Amino acid sequence: METLKALNQIVVSLVEIAGMALLLVLAFLLVAALALLPLGLLGWLLVWLWGLL
């Protein structure tokens, strides 16, 4: 029974670590997306202008 409790504790801590890592990755992706958004819009604008020519 004690081993089950220990395993449960390990699983819970792993899930918490995974959740924190996921949040960090999502935050990083959000920041990257916001940073690249102007570049992306500029690229789309250039493509659109090129299409008009």
N, C-alpha and C positions, 0 to 999 in steps of 0.2 A: 504493500500500500504506500509505503514511503517513497519507493522508486517512482510510482505513478505520480505522486505529488511533485517530485523533483523533475520528472519529464514534463509535466504540465507547466512548471515554472520556466523551464528552458524554452518550451514552445511559445509561451506568452512573451518572454523577453525577445525571442527571435522575431515574432510577429511585430512587436513594438519597434525593433530595429528596422525591420523591413518597411514598416509604415513611415518611419522618419526618413529613410532613404528615398522612398517614393515621393514624399513631400518635397525633399530637397531637389530631386530630379525634376518634378513638376515646376517648382519655383525657378530652377535654372532654365527650363524650356520656355517658361513664360517671359523671363528676362531676355533670353536669346531672341524670341519671337518679336518682342517689343523693340529690341535693338536692330533687328533685321527688317522690320516693317518698312521704314523709310526707304531702305535699299530695294526691297521688293516692289514697293509702289513706284519708285524711280525706274526700275527695270520694266515693269508693266507699261509705264508711260512711254518709255523709249520704244518698246515693242509696238505699242499702239500708234505712235507717231511714224514709225518705220512702215507700218501697215497702210497708213494714209498716203505715203509717198509713192 
